[in-house]
Amino acid sequence: MHSLQASSNAIVSAPQTADKVSLAYETAAKWFNRSLDIGHPSSSITMPDRPGRPEKPQLLAPRDMPKRAMNGTSGKLALLHSLAHIELNAIDMTWDLIGRFTAIQMPRSFYDDWVQVGLEEAKHFKMLENRLAKLGYGYGDLPAHDGLWQAAQSTGHDLKARLAIVPMVLEARGLDITPPMIAKARSGNDEDTAKALETIYNDEKRHVAFGTKWFRFLCDRERINPHTEFQKLVRKYFKGALKPPFNDRARSEAGLTPNFYRSLMKIS
């Protein structure tokens, strides 16, 4: 693999989670050492429609998933497993973004940002996998749902839509819900989980910032209003309204100010 595009394809295609993580680390190191080129836009490399996956976990419809909690060992296990599954999807969605849109002329710093994100998503998965191991479990021991990859499939033709839905909606939601999870872990004297979640939270604030920055870049290049374009794309590609409460401060620190998303809010 002599290009970032080919390496991204290999990461998304890898069926084993350990291979995804190791390839992400290896690719990021080569990219930042400037020993990989991006890949030619006319390359015959095609990103897969679905990522490689291990035999387990069993994938269920979101409505059939057990409710996550932090109460007791079983609740903690369910939450950590669910978060690990989210981070595994985040690995694939990030490297798919990198490999899928090389025909669009973007600055090299665009790839610098997203390779960093891809590296950090691999780190997050490994951290959560290690927490599961300390409880005597592994990724795949519980069921998981397949809803997240649908966001990648539906936006595979449009970089602006991908940025709007994945970092600016899905990862931004993590900024809303992670601080209460950190507090609950800490109140249950689970400092290791709290520290892992803090690392994920701080990294994901930067991921949202990268998404917002490059979404604005594309809108500026097309001379369109980023707020109205975001709202149009979310209404088209995201099922349902955005649910409060919002962590407005963290979102704004990432450049995702309320005028992007408030009009999309679900009103109870």
GUKEKE-627138 format. One line per field, with one value per residue: residue in three letters; residue number from 1; x negated, y negated, z of N, C-alpha, C in turn. Coordinates in steps of 0.001 Angstrom, whole numbers, plus 524288, in hexadecimal, padded with zeros to 5 digits. Layout:
<pts>
code	c(ALA,...);
pos	c(NUM,...);
neast	c(X,...);
nnorth	c(Y,...);
nup	c(Z,...);
caeast	c(X,...);
canorth	c(Y,...);
caup	c(Z,...);
ceast	c(X,...);
cnorth	c(Y,...);
cup	c(Z,...);
</pts>
This chain:
<pts>
code	c(MET,HIS,SER,LEU,GLN,ALA,SER,SER,ASN,ALA,ILE,VAL,SER,ALA,PRO,GLN,THR,ALA,ASP,LYS,VAL,SER,LEU,ALA,TYR,GLU,THR,ALA,ALA,LYS,TRP,PHE,ASN,ARG,SER,LEU,ASP,ILE,GLY,HIS,PRO,SER,SER,SER,ILE,THR,MET,PRO,ASP,ARG,PRO,GLY,ARG,PRO,GLU,LYS,PRO,GLN,LEU,LEU,ALA,PRO,ARG,ASP,MET,PRO,LYS,ARG,ALA,MET,ASN,GLY,THR,SER,GLY,LYS,LEU,ALA,LEU,LEU,HIS,SER,LEU,ALA,HIS,ILE,GLU,LEU,ASN,ALA,ILE,ASP,MET,THR,TRP,ASP,LEU,ILE,GLY,ARG,PHE,THR,ALA,ILE,GLN,MET,PRO,ARG,SER,PHE,TYR,ASP,ASP,TRP,VAL,GLN,VAL,GLY,LEU,GLU,GLU,ALA,LYS,HIS,PHE,LYS,MET,LEU,GLU,ASN,ARG,LEU,ALA,LYS,LEU,GLY,TYR,GLY,TYR,GLY,ASP,LEU,PRO,ALA,HIS,ASP,GLY,LEU,TRP,GLN,ALA,ALA,GLN,SER,THR,GLY,HIS,ASP,LEU,LYS,ALA,ARG,LEU,ALA,ILE,VAL,PRO,MET,VAL,LEU,GLU,ALA,ARG,GLY,LEU,ASP,ILE,THR,PRO,PRO,MET,ILE,ALA,LYS,ALA,ARG,SER,GLY,ASN,ASP,GLU,ASP,THR,ALA,LYS,ALA,LEU,GLU,THR,ILE,TYR,ASN,ASP,GLU,LYS,ARG,HIS,VAL,ALA,PHE,GLY,THR,LYS,TRP,PHE,ARG,PHE,LEU,CYS,ASP,ARG,GLU,ARG,ILE,ASN,PRO,HIS,THR,GLU,PHE,GLN,LYS,LEU,VAL,ARG,LYS,TYR,PHE,LYS,GLY,ALA,LEU,LYS,PRO,PRO,PHE,ASN,ASP,ARG,ALA,ARG,SER,GLU,ALA,GLY,LEU,THR,PRO,ASN,PHE,TYR,ARG,SER,LEU,MET,LYS,ILE,SER);
pos	c(1,2,3,4,5,6,7,8,9,10,11,12,13,14,15,16,17,18,19,20,21,22,23,24,25,26,27,28,29,30,31,32,33,34,35,36,37,38,39,40,41,42,43,44,45,46,47,48,49,50,51,52,53,54,55,56,57,58,59,60,61,62,63,64,65,66,67,68,69,70,71,72,73,74,75,76,77,78,79,80,81,82,83,84,85,86,87,88,89,90,91,92,93,94,95,96,97,98,99,100,101,102,103,104,105,106,107,108,109,110,111,112,113,114,115,116,117,118,119,120,121,122,123,124,125,126,127,128,129,130,131,132,133,134,135,136,137,138,139,140,141,142,143,144,145,146,147,148,149,150,151,152,153,154,155,156,157,158,159,160,161,162,163,164,165,166,167,168,169,170,171,172,173,174,175,176,177,178,179,180,181,182,183,184,185,186,187,188,189,190,191,192,193,194,195,196,197,198,199,200,201,202,203,204,205,206,207,208,209,210,211,212,213,214,215,216,217,218,219,220,221,222,223,224,225,226,227,228,229,230,231,232,233,234,235,236,237,238,239,240,241,242,243,244,245,246,247,248,249,250,251,252,253,254,255,256,257,258,259,260,261,262,263,264,265,266,267,268);
neast	c(7FCAF,7FC87,800FD,80914,8138C,81453,81112,818FA,82166,81E59,81EED,829BB,82DAD,82994,82C7E,82A91,82A0B,820A1,819B2,81DB6,81B8D,8106A,80D62,81156,80AFC,8013D,802B1,804A0,7FB08,7F445,7F8C0,7F75D,7ECCA,7EADA,7E9E7,7F161,7F94C,80500,80B42,80FC2,81A22,81F3F,81DEF,81FC7,82348,82DA7,835CF,83B4C,848EE,84C8A,84669,83BDA,83E39,83D7A,841DE,84858,84D95,85B25,8640A,86E58,87B0B,87C33,884B0,885B8,87D98,877FE,879E8,87048,86867,8626B,862AC,85E3F,8569B,85A39,85FC3,857D3,85150,857DB,8589A,84DFD,84BD1,852CB,84EE3,844F7,847E9,84C03,842D6,83D16,842F7,8410F,83671,836F6,83DA8,837E7,82E75,832FA,83702,82D8C,82945,83114,83366,82B87,82B6F,82EE5,82997,82203,81B71,80ED6,80ED5,818EC,818C2,81119,81694,81EE5,819D8,8154B,81E71,821EE,819FC,81B85,82594,8238C,81D1C,82476,82B60,8249E,8225D,82C35,82DE7,82616,829EC,832E9,82DFD,82973,8320F,833F1,8380E,83A42,83A11,8451C,849F0,853B7,8601A,86157,864C1,8679A,868E9,8626C,85B76,86216,862BC,85967,85AC2,8634C,85F2F,856FB,854FD,85354,84B9D,84D74,856FF,853E7,84CFA,8540E,85B20,85540,84BC6,85091,85A94,85BAD,8521C,85231,85A96,8561B,8508C,85887,85C85,85455,84F4C,856BB,855CF,84B72,84BC2,8527A,84CCE,84477,84983,84C0D,842C0,83C3D,831F1,82B22,83192,8363E,82D93,82AE8,833DE,8332C,82A4B,82E15,83650,830F1,82AC2,832A8,8376B,83051,83153,83B70,83976,8328A,83969,840D7,83A78,836F6,84049,84403,83C14,83E14,847FF,845BE,83F6C,846AF,84CCF,855CF,85F3F,85B0A,8613F,86BC8,86A1B,86652,86F4E,87641,87177,87162,87C0A,87E36,877F1,8776D,87E5F,8894E,88AA0,880F2,87D04,87E93,878D0,86F0C,86148,85DDB,8553E,84C17,84DE1,84DA9,84365,83EBD,84140,84B17,85514,86152,86823,8670A,86C8D,8757A,87F64,881EB,884E6,88B75,897D9,89E42);
nnorth	c(804A9,7F852,7EEC1,7E518,7E65A,7F113,7F5B0,7F251,7F79B,801D4,801B0,7FFFA,808D9,81122,81C74,81F0D,81963,81714,81658,80DA7,805B5,8064B,80456,7FA3A,7F49A,7F670,7F20F,7E790,7E4C3,7E5D7,7DE67,7D4D3,7D4C3,7D262,7DA15,7DE53,7DC61,7D58F,7DACD,7DDC4,7D6C9,7DC15,7E649,7F43D,7F7ED,7FAD4,7F722,7FF9C,803A6,806FE,8080B,810B5,81A98,82165,82E8B,82DE2,82298,826F4,820A7,8180E,81232,8048F,80294,80BCD,80C96,80E20,80520,7FB9B,7F9D8,7F58C,7FAD9,803D9,80F6D,81487,80CB1,80550,80B1C,80C5F,80203,7FF58,80690,80366,7F95C,7FC11,800E6,7F863,7F282,7F94F,7F8D6,7EE62,7EE6E,7F367,7EC8F,7E358,7E5F2,7E926,7DFA4,7DA90,7E0C9,7E106,7D776,7D35F,7CF5C,7C55B,7B8FD,7B587,7AE9E,7B2D6,7B291,7B54B,7C03C,7C21F,7BF57,7C6C6,7D068,7CFD9,7D033,7DA45,7E053,7DE02,7E204,7ECA0,7EDB8,7EB79,7F406,7FC25,7F960,7FAA9,80526,8094D,8067D,80CC2,8167E,8168C,81840,82235,82490,823BE,81C71,81EF9,8260D,82307,81F59,81621,80A59,806AF,7FCE7,7F3F1,7F4CA,7F32E,7E886,7E649,7EBA1,7E654,7DC96,7DDB8,7D95B,7CED9,7C594,7BCB6,7BF7B,7C85C,7C3EE,7BD7F,7C4A0,7CC86,7C8A0,7BF0E,7C0F4,7CB8D,7CD2E,7C3DF,7C59C,7CC25,7C4EE,7C0C6,7C8EB,7CE08,7C8CF,7CA45,7D539,7D653,7D190,7D87E,7E1D4,7DED7,7DCC1,7E6BF,7EA9B,7EE05,7EB43,7ED87,7EF52,7E56D,7DF1D,7E30E,7E04D,7D577,7D376,7D697,7CF67,7C59B,7C6EF,7C846,7BEB6,7B918,7BEA5,7BBFD,7B188,7B201,7B634,7AE1E,7A5D8,7A930,7AAAC,7A064,79C66,7A16F,79D6C,792BA,792E5,79556,78CE8,78C81,78BD2,790AB,793AB,794C3,79C35,7A4B5,7A6E1,7A9C7,7B2DE,7B959,7BAAF,7C07D,7C98D,7CD78,7D4DF,7D0B4,7C6B3,7BE59,7C10F,7BA63,7BA48,7B0D3,7AF9F,7A466,79E08,7A45C,7A76B,79D9F,79AAB,7A159,79CC1,79EAF,79840,79420,7904A,796EE,7A042,79EE5,79D01,7A6B3,7AC57,7B5A8,7B397,7B56E);
nup	c(80000,7FBB3,7FC33,8025E,8003B,7FD37,80692,80D4C,8090D,80B83,8166C,81864,8139D,8194C,8208A,82AF4,83788,83CA7,83458,82F0F,8365A,8375A,82CF5,82BCA,832CE,82E27,82428,8268A,82B0A,8225D,81BB8,82117,8217A,8178D,80FD9,809A3,7FE67,7FA47,7F313,7E665,7E04A,7D81E,7DA62,7DAC9,7E404,7EC29,7F642,7FFE4,80073,809E1,8166A,81A2B,82395,82FEE,83366,83C1A,842B8,84403,83BBF,83DF5,83BD7,83EDD,845BF,84B15,851C9,85E83,86928,86C0F,87782,883AC,88CB3,89575,8924E,88927,883F6,88269,87BFA,87329,86FC1,86DA1,865C0,85E13,85C01,85845,84F02,849A6,8486D,8421D,838E2,83710,83483,82AA3,82516,824EB,81F92,81667,812CE,810BC,8089D,80100,7FC3B,7F5E2,7EBE8,7EC91,7ECDD,7F708,80170,8065F,81118,813C0,81310,81A8F,823B1,823DB,823AE,82D6E,8336D,830A2,83504,83F9A,84151,84072,8491B,850FB,8500C,852F8,85D50,86222,8601A,86652,87021,87073,87087,87A62,8804A,87E08,87460,86649,85A27,85292,858C9,85BC5,855D3,84B02,843D7,83662,83296,83187,828E6,820B2,81F8A,81AA3,81132,80CAD,80A9D,803F9,7FA55,7FB09,80029,8067A,80B1E,8109D,81803,81D40,821DA,8273A,82DC6,83123,834A9,838F6,83EBE,84437,84AA8,851D1,857D1,85D92,863D3,868E1,871C5,87A87,87B5E,87E51,8882F,88D56,88D0E,8934E,89CBC,89F59,8A26C,89A72,8957E,88D50,88486,88417,881A2,877CC,87226,872F7,86CE3,8630C,861EE,861A3,858B1,85136,850F4,84B20,841D4,83EA3,83D05,83475,82CF6,82C30,828E3,81EDF,819E2,81989,81328,8096A,80762,806B9,7FDF6,7F66B,7F771,7FDE9,8084E,81446,81CE1,81985,811CA,8179A,81DA4,815C6,811E6,81ABC,81C7C,813B9,81444,81E65,82759,82DD5,837F1,83E36,84B0C,856E5,86413,8600C,86010,85FDC,861AE,86030,855E4,850DD,852E9,84C1F,842EC,83F63,83FC6,84612,83E2E,835F5,838A4,83F1E,83A88,8372D,83F72,84772,84C32,857BD);
caeast	c(80000,7F90B,803F3,80CD7,8187E,81400,810D5,81E36,82487,81CCE,820F1,82F66,82EC8,82781,830B6,8292D,8295D,81B14,81745,81F56,818AE,80ADB,80CDB,8123E,80639,7FD0F,803C3,803DD,7F563,7F215,7FAB7,7F4E8,7E748,7EAD7,7E845,7F5E9,7FC13,80AA3,80DA0,811A2,81FD7,82145,81C6D,823D2,824CD,832FE,836E0,83F74,84E13,84CEB,84144,83AD1,83FEF,83CCF,846AC,84B85,85279,86022,8662A,873F9,87D74,87B8F,88913,88540,87905,87906,878B2,86B3B,86886,85D69,863CB,85C6D,852E1,85CC8,860E1,852DC,84F9D,85B15,85726,848C7,84C21,85571,84B3E,840F2,84A39,84C39,83D8B,83B99,84571,83E6E,831AD,83847,83FE7,833C7,82AF7,83615,836FF,82866,82852,8355D,83433,8268E,82C30,82FF8,824BE,821ED,8161F,80C6E,8104A,81DC4,81744,80E7F,81A99,8220A,81670,814F8,8235D,821F0,8166D,81DE5,829F3,8212B,81B6D,82921,82D41,820FC,82323,8310A,82CFF,82303,82D66,8360D,82AAA,828B3,836DF,83440,83B2E,837D8,83DA9,847D6,84CAB,85918,86205,86095,86830,864F3,86B0E,85EA8,85940,865E7,86161,85541,85CED,866CB,85C47,85242,85472,8536E,84830,85011,85AE0,85112,84B2A,8588B,85DBA,851F2,8499A,853A0,85F49,85AD6,84E0B,853E6,85DF4,852A0,84F46,85D0C,85DCB,84FD5,84E4F,859AB,853B1,846A4,84D4E,854BD,84880,8416B,84C9E,84BE1,83D49,839BB,82EA6,828D6,83565,836D1,82915,82B6F,837FC,83126,826E8,8317C,83923,82D79,82962,83728,8384F,82D03,8338F,83FC8,8371A,830AA,83DF6,8431E,836BF,836D2,84578,843F6,83889,840D1,84C3B,84357,83D99,84B51,84F7A,85AFB,85F93,85A28,8656A,87051,8687E,86649,874AF,8787B,86F30,87327,8817E,87E5D,8750D,877B7,883B7,88B3E,88895,87CB0,87F58,87BE0,875D3,86A31,85CCE,85CE4,84FF5,84849,84EE9,84BD0,83DAE,83D40,842F8,85067,8583D,866D7,86B08,86703,86FDB,87A18,88447,882D8,885CB,89079,89AD2,8A1BA);
canorth	c(80000,7F3DD,7E9E4,7E474,7E88F,7F6C0,7F715,7F17B,7FC05,80677,8012D,800C9,80E2C,81512,81EB7,81F9A,8144B,81629,814AA,8083C,80243,80629,801B3,7F4A5,7F276,7F6B9,7EE4E,7E24A,7E3D9,7E505,7D975,7D05C,7D4DF,7D0DB,7DE76,7DFF2,7D84D,7D5E8,7DE8C,7DB0C,7D6BF,7DFD2,7EB88,7F843,7F969,7F96F,7F83B,80389,801D5,8083C,8092E,815E7,81B3E,826A7,831A4,82BAC,823BD,82757,81B7B,817BB,80D28,80126,80305,810B5,80C71,80D03,7FFC4,7FAED,7F7A2,7F5EB,7FD12,80929,81164,815AF,807B9,80316,80E46,80B16,7FCCA,7FF80,8097C,80003,7F536,7FE71,801B2,7F331,7F0FF,7FC84,7F65E,7E966,7EFAB,7F46E,7E7F1,7DF7B,7E798,7E90A,7DA2C,7D963,7E393,7E0BC,7D263,7D159,7CC98,7BFE3,7B63A,7B368,7ADAE,7B733,7B23E,7B844,7C5A5,7C21D,7BF4D,7CB86,7D4B1,7CF60,7D235,7DFF2,7E26D,7DD86,7E5AF,7F1B6,7ED72,7EBD6,7F96C,7FF58,7F816,7FD14,80AC6,80A81,80631,81184,81AE8,81676,81A66,827AA,8250D,821BC,81A5F,8233E,8294E,82125,81D9B,810A2,808EF,80575,7F801,7EFD3,7F529,7F11D,7E309,7E644,7ED51,7E265,7D7D1,7DF44,7D68D,7C93D,7C46B,7B913,7C26F,7CBB5,7C09F,7BBA2,7C8B9,7CF96,7C5A1,7BA9D,7C2DC,7D02B,7CC3F,7BF95,7C7EB,7CE02,7C092,7BFE7,7CD39,7D050,7C6CC,7CD15,7DA79,7D5B8,7D085,7DD3D,7E57C,7DCF4,7DD7C,7EC4F,7EBE9,7F093,7E715,7EF19,7EE30,7DFBA,7DCE7,7E48D,7DD14,7D021,7D356,7D6C7,7CA69,7C164,7C7E8,7C7A3,7B917,7B79D,7C108,7B89A,7ACBB,7B320,7B6AE,7A8EC,7A2C0,7AAC0,7A995,79ACD,79BC6,7A2F4,799A3,78DDD,793B3,79537,787F4,78D88,78AF5,795B7,79517,796B7,7A104,7A8C9,7A844,7AC8C,7B819,7BC76,7BC2F,7C44E,7CE61,7CF41,7D64D,7CE57,7C1AB,7BE94,7C13E,7B7DB,7B571,7B02E,7AD53,79FEC,79BEF,7A7B4,7A703,7988C,79AD7,7A439,799D3,7A039,794A1,7959E,78EF8,79B7D,7A4C0,79DE9,79D80,7AC4B,7AEB8,7B82E,7B0C2,7B925);
caup	c(80000,7FB31,7FC35,806A0,7FE6C,7FD94,80C14,80F7C,8073F,80E7D,81BBE,81859,811DA,81CE8,823AB,83079,83A02,83DBF,82F75,82E14,839E5,83600,827EC,82CA2,83522,82A41,81FF7,828A0,82B92,81D23,81993,823A4,81FF2,81209,80C93,80689,7FB83,7FB11,7EF7C,7E1C1,7E004,7D445,7DC0F,7DA7E,7E954,7ED8C,7FBBC,80059,80226,80F68,8189B,81C2E,828FB,83215,83397,8404F,84566,84145,83A9D,83EB0,83AB9,84372,84977,84DF8,85526,8640C,86AB0,86E91,87CC1,8866C,891C6,89616,88E76,8842A,88167,880B4,87794,86E9D,86DF6,86B53,860D7,85A4F,85A7F,854FA,849DA,84736,846D7,83DA2,83463,8361A,83190,8252B,8228D,8240B,81B59,8119B,81111,80E8A,803BF,7FD39,7F9C1,7F3E3,7E6F4,7EDD2,7EE06,7FC55,8035E,80923,8169F,8145A,8142B,81FA2,827C4,82422,82555,83320,83586,82FF6,838EE,844C9,841C5,8418E,84E92,8544B,8500A,855F8,862D2,863F7,85FF8,86AFA,874B3,87057,871FF,8800E,88280,87C80,86F9A,8618E,85638,84FF2,85C9A,85C25,850BB,8499A,83F7A,83178,8309D,83064,823A6,81CF3,81E97,816B9,80C36,80A65,8093B,80140,7F55F,7FC01,80489,80A0A,80E16,81450,81C49,82035,824D0,82AC0,83229,83309,83752,83C31,842A6,84798,84EA3,855E9,85B49,860F2,8675C,86B95,87710,87E9F,87C08,8815F,88D9A,88F8F,88DFB,897C4,8A17C,8A07D,8A3A0,895EF,89382,88858,8806C,883CA,87ED2,87246,86FCE,8728A,86848,85E72,861AF,85FED,85339,84DC1,8503F,846AD,83D1F,83D11,83AF9,82F2B,8298E,82B51,825D3,81961,817BA,81836,80EB8,804A5,8066A,804F4,7F89B,7F313,7F899,80011,80DEE,816CA,82083,8169B,80F20,81B9A,81EFE,81148,81193,81F32,81B83,80F88,81532,823CE,828BB,8329F,839A1,841F5,85044,85B33,864BF,85D2E,862BE,85C6B,86272,85D87,85049,84EFD,852FE,84767,83E5B,83E0A,842D1,84615,8396E,83281,839FB,84262,83790,83634,84485,84897,85031,85A58);
ceast	c(7FC89,7FBF8,8079D,81211,8187B,813E3,81620,821D5,8234E,81EE8,826C4,830AB,82D2D,82BDA,82F7E,827EB,823A0,81835,818C7,81C18,812F3,809F1,80DBB,80D5C,801CE,7FDD0,802E1,7FE11,7F2E2,7F3D1,7F7DA,7EEFE,7E686,7E8B5,7ECD4,7F7C0,801EC,80CF9,8100A,8178D,82224,81FD6,82109,825A1,82A4B,833EB,83B78,8449D,84EF1,84775,840B1,83C3C,83EA4,8420A,84A68,849FC,85715,86252,86C14,875EB,87CF4,87FE5,888BE,8809B,87A95,87746,8736C,86BE4,8630D,85E26,861F5,858D2,8556E,85E0D,85C02,850D7,852A3,85998,851DB,848D2,84EAE,851CE,846DA,842FD,84AA6,846D4,83B8F,83DFD,842C7,83941,83301,83A67,83BB8,83039,82DE1,83659,831D9,827C5,82C4E,83559,82F2C,8271B,82D69,82ADD,8251F,81C4A,813F4,80DF1,81589,81C7E,8144A,8127D,81D45,81ECA,815BF,819ED,82378,81E6D,818F9,82296,827EC,81F58,8201B,82B26,829BC,8218F,827EF,8309F,829D8,82652,830E5,832D7,829D6,82D92,837A8,8375E,8381B,83BE9,83FF6,84AE2,8525E,85AF4,860FC,8643A,8651B,86675,86706,85C90,85D0C,864D6,85D15,8575E,86021,863EF,85752,8513B,8536F,8502A,84ABC,85405,85838,84F3A,84FAE,85AAA,85A15,84F72,84D56,858D6,85DE3,85699,84F6F,8578B,85AB8,8510A,853B5,85D7B,85929,84ED9,851A0,857B0,84EA6,847F6,84F6A,8508F,8456D,84468,84CDF,8465D,83A9B,83669,82C45,82C8D,83614,8325D,82948,82F75,8364A,82D95,82A28,83445,835A4,82BCD,82DF6,838B9,83517,82F24,83822,83DA6,83507,83542,84046,83F96,83706,83C29,845D5,84080,83B53,84533,84A12,8418A,8421E,84E8D,8552B,85AC2,85EEC,85E93,86A1A,86EF6,8685F,86BCD,87751,8768A,870F1,878CD,881DB,87C27,87553,87D62,88536,888B4,883FF,87EEA,87C1A,87BC5,870BF,86601,85AFA,8574C,84BEF,84906,84CC2,845DF,83B8C,83F06,84888,85425,85E10,869D3,86A8B,86B9E,874D8,87F38,88597,88459,88B36,8930C,89EC3,8A6CB);
cnorth	c(7FB22,7EEB2,7E9CC,7E6DD,7EE84,7F889,7F66B,7F5F3,800E6,80650,8025E,80676,81256,8174A,81EFE,81A49,81320,81449,80F13,80473,801E3,80371,7FBD5,7F214,7F24A,7F29E,7E8BF,7E106,7E2C5,7DFCC,7D4D2,7D04D,7D37E,7D532,7E0E5,7DB5C,7D933,7DA45,7DB96,7DB3E,7DABF,7E571,7EF4A,7FA08,7F762,7FAD7,7FC00,80122,802D6,8096A,80EEF,81626,820C8,82984,82FB3,825F7,824C6,821DB,81BA1,8127D,809B2,801C1,807ED,810CC,80B7F,80785,7FF8F,7F87B,7F7E1,7F877,802BC,80ACE,81255,810B3,80522,805EB,80CD7,805C9,7FCDF,8025D,80629,7FBAE,7F758,7FF4E,7FC7F,7F1A0,7F456,7FA4F,7F137,7EA34,7F030,7EF96,7E3DB,7E111,7E80D,7E381,7D8DD,7DBE1,7E29E,7DBBA,7D009,7CE95,7C6D2,7BD44,7B39C,7B26A,7B26C,7B72B,7B4D8,7BDE9,7C60D,7C27A,7C492,7D05F,7D489,7D179,7D82A,7E2B0,7E259,7E11B,7EB32,7F1F5,7EE10,7F16D,7FCCF,7FE4F,7FAD8,80306,80C72,80A41,80B08,8162F,81B1C,8185D,8201A,828A1,822F2,81F74,81EF2,826AB,827B5,81F95,817CC,80F68,806C1,80019,7F409,7F01E,7F334,7EB65,7E297,7E7C1,7E903,7DD82,7D907,7DC61,7D0BD,7C80B,7C0A8,7BBEE,7C5ED,7C888,7BEC4,7BFDE,7CB5D,7CC2B,7C19B,7BC29,7C754,7CF44,7C7B9,7C190,7CA1E,7C9BA,7BF7C,7C409,7CF50,7CDF6,7C954,7D2A2,7DA53,7D4F6,7D56F,7E152,7E3E3,7DDAB,7E332,7EE47,7EF03,7EC7A,7E87F,7EDFF,7E850,7DD52,7DE47,7E123,7D763,7CF8D,7D33A,7D193,7C610,7C219,7C6BE,7C1E9,7B720,7B9EF,7BDCC,7B389,7AD8D,7B37F,7B16E,7A594,7A424,7AA4C,7A3D2,799CA,79D03,79F2E,79474,78E5A,79382,79040,788DF,78CE7,7902A,79766,79763,79BC0,7A59E,7AA99,7AB42,7B228,7BB93,7BE2C,7C075,7C994,7D071,7D041,7D3D3,7C923,7C27B,7BDDF,7BE30,7BB83,7B580,7ADE8,7A8B9,79DE2,79F2E,7A774,7A1E2,79843,79DB9,7A177,79B01,79D09,795EA,79442,7931F,79F18,7A382,79E8D,7A323,7AF38,7B125,7B539,7B475,7B678);
cup	c(80000,7FAED,800DE,80526,7FEF3,80343,80EB0,80DF0,80A6D,8140A,81BE6,8170B,815C7,82051,8297E,832E0,83B27,838E4,82E23,8315A,8384A,830C9,8286B,82EF0,83119,825FC,821D2,82923,82645,81ADF,81C00,822E7,81A32,80E7E,80997,8034B,7FC2E,7F7CF,7EAFB,7E17E,7DC3A,7D59B,7DBAE,7DFE0,7EA6C,7F339,7FC29,80215,807F0,8117E,819EC,821EC,82ADD,8324A,837CF,84100,841BE,8408A,83ADC,83CBA,83F93,8477E,84CD5,851B1,85AD1,8656D,86D70,873F4,87F06,88BBF,891FE,891AA,8892C,88132,87F53,87BE1,872A2,86C60,86B3B,8661B,85C9E,85867,85718,84F73,846E7,84541,84255,838A4,83311,8333A,82BC4,8226F,8216D,81F85,8162B,80F68,80E63,80928,7FF7F,7FA08,7F77F,7EEA6,7E7D0,7EF59,7F35C,7FDF5,80640,80EEE,817B6,815D2,8194C,8240B,82840,8253F,82B46,835AF,83527,833DA,83E54,84575,842DE,84738,8523A,85492,85376,85BCB,86504,863F2,864C3,86FEA,874EF,87238,877E5,882F6,88102,8778E,86AF6,85DF0,8531D,853AA,85D5E,856AC,84FE3,8450D,83AE3,82F56,82EEA,82AD4,81F86,81BBD,81A8E,8115D,809A6,80899,8062A,7FC34,7F61F,800D5,80862,80D72,8121F,81906,81FAE,823CB,828BE,82F00,83474,83576,83B06,84053,8463B,84BE0,85318,859B5,85F1D,86535,86A7A,870F2,87B55,87F80,87F35,88723,8903A,890A2,892D4,89CDE,8A31A,8A187,89F46,89325,88E3C,883CD,87FC8,880B3,87907,86F91,86F4B,86DCA,8634B,85DBD,85F91,85A40,84FA1,84D29,84B98,841A0,83B15,83AB6,83571,82B5D,82832,827EB,8200D,816CD,81625,8136E,8099D,8035F,80475,7FF4B,7F4C3,7F3CF,7FA36,805FC,810D0,81A66,81DA2,813B1,812F2,81CDD,81A90,81119,81618,81E65,8175F,8112C,81ACE,8253A,82DEB,833CB,83D5A,84775,85436,85FF6,8619E,860C0,85F63,85CEF,85F7A,857A4,84E1D,84F01,84E3C,84270,83CAD,84170,84250,84121,8353C,833A9,83CF9,83F6E,8365A,83B29,844E3,84D13,85295,85C08);
</pts>
